[in-house]
């Protein structure tokens, strides 16, 4: 198995993954689908619904990151 060299810059809404020493460096961006717009729509339907939706979306975001890493 070959070890990956991967740089990661991330926050709660997006992650930038840079694989190197490939020349040029390959950059992949993964974004959470829980945007401020989605939050507003969910909040209008109820705070409990919004928190449940946020939890599902964030879990999916972190699962995607885990698969790539």
C-alpha distance (Angstrom), angle and dihedral (degrees) to the residues before:
residue distance angle dihedral
X1 . . .
X2 3.79 . .
X3 3.80 117.2 .
X4 3.80 116.4 -123.3
X5 3.77 121.0 -132.2
X6 3.76 104.4 -148.8
X7 3.79 132.0 168.8
X8 3.81 116.5 -158.1
X9 3.79 129.2 -164.6
X10 3.79 111.8 177.6
X11 3.75 148.8 151.8
X12 3.81 133.3 179.1
X13 3.80 94.1 -70.5
X14 3.80 107.6 36.8
X15 3.77 142.2 13.6
X16 3.78 127.6 -156.1
X17 3.79 113.5 -156.1
X18 3.81 118.5 -166.7
X19 3.77 118.2 -168.7
X20 3.79 116.3 -158.7
X21 3.07 163.1 -147.7
X22 3.79 82.1 36.2
X23 3.78 108.8 115.0
X24 2.96 111.4 -106.8
X25 3.79 98.7 28.8
X26 3.80 110.9 -115.9
X27 3.80 112.5 -131.7
X28 3.80 123.4 -165.1
X29 3.81 123.9 -175.6
X30 3.79 122.9 -154.7
X31 3.79 117.6 -169.7
X32 3.76 132.0 -165.5
X33 3.79 114.1 -117.9
X34 3.82 91.0 -143.4
X35 3.80 97.4 97.2
X36 3.81 127.6 170.4
X37 3.82 87.9 -101.4
X38 3.82 92.0 54.8
X39 3.80 89.1 46.3
X40 3.82 90.9 53.8
X41 3.81 93.3 48.8
X42 3.81 91.6 47.7
X43 3.80 92.6 46.0
X44 3.80 91.3 54.9
X45 3.82 88.0 55.9
X46 3.79 91.3 51.4
X47 3.77 139.2 -60.3
X48 3.81 94.3 -110.3
X49 3.81 91.0 53.1
X50 3.81 90.2 48.6
X51 3.80 92.8 53.1
X52 3.82 92.0 47.4
X53 3.80 91.6 49.5
X54 3.80 91.6 46.5
X55 3.81 90.8 51.5
X56 3.83 92.6 50.4
X57 3.82 92.9 46.8
X58 3.81 93.6 47.4
X59 3.80 91.6 47.5
X60 3.80 89.4 52.9
X61 3.83 90.7 48.1
X62 3.82 93.0 51.5
X63 3.83 92.2 43.2
X64 3.81 89.1 54.6
X65 3.80 90.3 50.2
X66 3.78 90.6 49.2
X67 3.81 91.5 53.4
X68 3.80 93.0 50.5
X69 3.79 95.0 45.1
